[in-house]
Amino acid sequence: MLTINVAVLRAVIVFFRLRRRTQARSGSEEKTAAVIIPALGVLLAPTPLGQEIADTLRQLASGVTQASR
């Protein structure tokens, strides 16, 4: 039986939707992207990959904060 990870499917959808040129997007496409992308974040957040991304962003933010002092 074939199983599909919803987060991976959502990432593929986001990738193909954002590949288009910005000038060619309509208002409804922009609104749809604004809903799809946070939904991807919600799906990825509890996964090990999501935790790695969050840790990396925390370290980057900490490094930038310390460098500015």
C-alpha positions in Angstrom: 0.0 0.0 0.0 1.3 3.5 -0.9 1.3 6.1 1.8 1.8 9.8 1.2 3.2 12.1 3.8 1.0 15.2 3.9 3.9 17.6 4.7 5.8 16.3 1.7 2.8 16.7 -0.5 2.2 20.2 0.8 5.9 21.1 0.2 5.6 19.9 -3.4 2.5 22.0 -3.9 4.2 25.1 -2.4 7.2 24.6 -4.6 5.2 24.4 -7.8 3.0 27.3 -6.9 5.9 29.6 -6.0 7.9 28.8 -9.1 5.6 31.1 -11.2 6.7 34.6 -11.7 5.3 37.1 -9.2 3.9 39.4 -11.8 1.7 36.6 -13.3 -0.1 35.8 -10.0 -3.7 36.9 -9.4 -5.0 38.1 -6.0 -6.7 34.8 -5.4 -3.4 32.9 -6.0 -1.6 35.2 -3.5 -4.3 34.5 -0.9 -4.1 30.7 -1.5 -0.3 30.8 -1.1 -0.8 32.8 2.1 -2.9 29.9 3.5 -0.8 27.0 2.1 2.6 28.1 3.3 1.7 28.5 7.0 -0.2 25.2 6.8 3.1 23.6 5.6 4.8 25.1 8.6 2.2 23.7 11.0 2.6 20.2 9.4 6.5 20.4 9.6 6.8 21.9 13.1 6.3 18.7 15.2 8.5 16.6 12.9 12.3 16.0 13.5 13.0 18.0 10.3 10.9 20.9 11.6 12.7 20.8 14.9 16.1 20.9 13.1 14.9 23.9 11.1 13.7 25.7 14.2 17.0 25.0 16.1 19.0 26.3 13.1 17.0 29.5 12.9 17.4 30.0 16.7 21.2 29.6 16.4 21.2 32.0 13.5 19.2 34.6 15.3 21.3 34.2 18.4 24.5 34.7 16.3 23.1 37.8 14.7 22.1 39.2 18.0 25.5 38.6 19.6 27.3 40.0 16.5 25.3 43.2 16.8 26.4 43.9 20.4 
